């Protein structure tokens, strides 16, 4: 029963974020790109709902699995325009986002005590990558090119700072051992992954890479 409630609340939550973003975009309160990042940041908080309601990986994976299909349909048909890029900038970033949620739900909810590792990866992707794009677009004056991607020092710095803050908060709550040191390493890795990932692939590399790095780190730590 708890899982059914969690699934229903999850679906309502995601569509609420998309709906609010669409309204803000249509009202010209935020730009089209701003609406995408509003969804990007907002939906990452779904992981908190998952940690409250789900006790196993199958139940936790149902909603991300559903949104892999929904996001792909939206990508092909532009169903939810608030979360899609236009024209030549189209990529599968929204689909990769849902795939990351699905993979981390399947893996980390096998042992709910480790579900915070999934939170680490997903919330870094949501807040770090989300605010990197927002700040980089608005304030990014110092541009550089990496593998054909145009980045900015300001955006990369925002990625590092937000990733570090997210890491410290999560680790302080769930694994308060060398929090600042580990947080710095995770934030640095996440920033590098975001920098070198083209065409929305950062929605895969950042959450999966940061979660895997932290898992290996604690495994080696014993």
ZAZA-99236 format. One record per residue (C-alpha): residue in one letter; x, y, z. Coordinates in steps of 0.25 Angstrom, whole numbers, padded with zeros to 4 digits, always signed. Each point is the difference from the previous one (the first is absolute). Example, Ala and Ser with C-alpha at 12.3 -4.5 7.8 and 13.67 -1.06 7.14 Angstrom:
! residues 2
a+0049-0018+0031/s+0006+0014-0002/
! end
This chain:
! residues 222
x+0000+0000+0000/x+0011+0009+0003/x+0007-0002-0013/x-0013+0002-0008/x-0002+0014+0007/x+0015+0003-0003/x-0002-0003-0015/x-0013+0008+0000/x+0007+0012+0007/x+0012-0001-0009/x-0008+0001-0013/x-0008+0012+0006/x+0013+0006+0004/x+0007-0001-0013/x-0011+0005-0008/x-0002+0011+0010/x+0014+0005-0003/x-0002-0001-0015/x-0013+0007+0001/x+0006+0012+0009/x+0011+0001-0010/x-0009+0001-0012/x-0008+0011+0007/x+0012+0008+0003/x+0005-0002-0014/x-0013+0004-0006/x-0001+0012+0009/x+0014+0004-0004/x+0005+0000+0014/x+0011-0009-0004/x+0006-0004-0014/x-0002-0013-0007/x+0014-0004+0005/x-0004+0005+0014/x-0012-0009-0001/x+0009-0012-0003/x+0009+0002+0011/x-0012+0003+0010/x-0004-0014-0004/x+0014-0006+0001/x+0002+0006+0014/x-0014-0003+0005/x-0002-0014-0004/x+0014-0004+0006/x-0007+0001+0014/x-0009-0012-0004/x+0011-0008+0006/x-0004+0005+0014/x-0014-0005-0002/x+0006-0013-0005/x+0008-0001+0013/x-0013+0002+0009/x-0009-0009-0007/x+0007-0012-0007/x+0007-0011+0007/x+0005-0008-0012/x+0006+0002-0014/x-0012-0005-0008/x-0010+0010+0006/x+0011+0011-0001/x+0002-0003-0014/x-0014+0001-0005/x-0001+0015-0001/x+0013+0002-0007/x-0003-0011-0010/x-0013+0006-0003/x+0007+0013-0003/x+0010-0006-0009/x-0011-0003-0009/x-0008+0013+0002/x+0013+0009-0002/x+0004-0008-0013/x-0014+0002-0005/x+0001+0015+0004/x+0013+0001-0007/x-0005-0006-0013/x-0014+0008+0000/x+0004+0012+0008/x-0012-0003+0010/x+0006+0007+0012/x+0007+0012-0007/x+0004+0006+0013/x+0010-0010+0002/x+0005-0002-0015/x+0011+0007-0008/x-0004+0005-0013/x+0006-0002-0014/x+0014-0004-0002/x+0002+0000+0015/x-0009-0012+0002/x+0007-0011+0008/x-0005-0011+0009/x+0004+0006+0013/x-0014-0001+0006/x+0000-0015-0003/x+0014-0002+0005/x-0005+0007+0013/x-0011-0010+0002/x+0010-0011-0003/x+0009+0004+0011/x-0011+0000+0010/x-0004-0014-0005/x+0014-0005+0001/x+0003+0006+0014/x-0014-0004+0005/x+0003-0015-0004/x+0013+0000+0006/x+0000+0008+0013/x-0014-0004+0004/x+0004-0015+0001/x+0005+0005+0014/x-0008+0012+0004/x+0011+0004+0009/x+0008+0003-0012/x-0010+0008-0007/x+0007+0013+0004/x+0011-0004-0010/x-0011+0002-0011/x-0004+0013+0007/x+0014+0005-0001/x+0001-0003-0015/x-0014+0005-0004/x+0000+0013+0009/x+0014+0003-0006/x-0006-0001-0014/x-0012+0008+0004/x+0006+0011+0007/x+0014+0000-0004/x-0002-0001-0015/x-0013+0008+0000/x+0006+0012+0007/x+0013-0001-0009/x-0009+0002-0012/x-0008+0011+0006/x+0012+0008+0005/x+0009-0004-0012/x-0011+0006-0009/x-0003+0012+0007/x+0014+0004+0006/x+0010-0009-0008/x+0009+0011-0007/x+0013-0009+0001/x-0003-0010-0011/x+0009-0012-0003/x-0002-0013-0009/x+0001-0014+0004/x-0002-0011-0011/x-0009+0009-0008/x-0008+0005+0012/x+0000+0014+0004/x+0001+0002+0015/x+0003+0012+0009/x+0008+0001+0012/x-0012+0006+0008/x-0008-0012-0004/x+0010-0010+0004/x+0003+0007+0013/x-0015+0000+0003/x+0000-0015-0003/x+0011-0003+0010/x-0006+0009+0011/x-0014-0006-0001/x+0005-0014-0001/x+0009+0002+0012/x-0012+0006+0008/x-0009-0012-0004/x+0011-0010+0004/x+0003+0006+0013/x-0015+0001+0004/x-0002-0015-0004/x+0012-0005+0006/x-0001+0008+0013/x-0014-0007+0002/x+0003-0014-0005/x+0015-0002+0001/x+0007+0010+0008/x+0015-0004-0002/x+0009+0009-0006/x-0011+0008-0006/x+0007+0012-0005/x+0011-0008-0007/x-0009-0010-0006/x-0010+0011-0004/x+0012+0007-0007/x+0004-0012-0008/x-0014-0004-0004/x-0003+0015-0005/x+0013+0000-0008/x-0003-0013-0007/x-0014+0005-0003/x+0005+0013-0005/x+0010-0007-0010/x-0011-0010-0004/x-0010+0011-0003/x+0011+0008-0008/x+0004-0012-0009/x-0015-0005-0003/x-0006+0005-0013/x-0015-0001-0004/x-0007-0002+0013/x+0009-0012+0004/x+0004+0007+0013/x-0014-0004+0005/x+0006-0014-0001/x+0015+0002+0003/x-0002+0010+0012/x-0010-0008+0009/x+0006-0014-0003/x+0014+0004+0000/x-0001+0008+0013/x-0008-0011+0007/x+0010-0011-0005/x+0012+0008+0005/x-0006+0002+0014/x-0004-0015+0000/x+0014-0005-0004/x+0006+0010+0010/x-0008-0005+0012/x+0003-0014-0004/x+0015+0002+0000/x-0002+0007+0013/x-0005-0012+0006/
! end
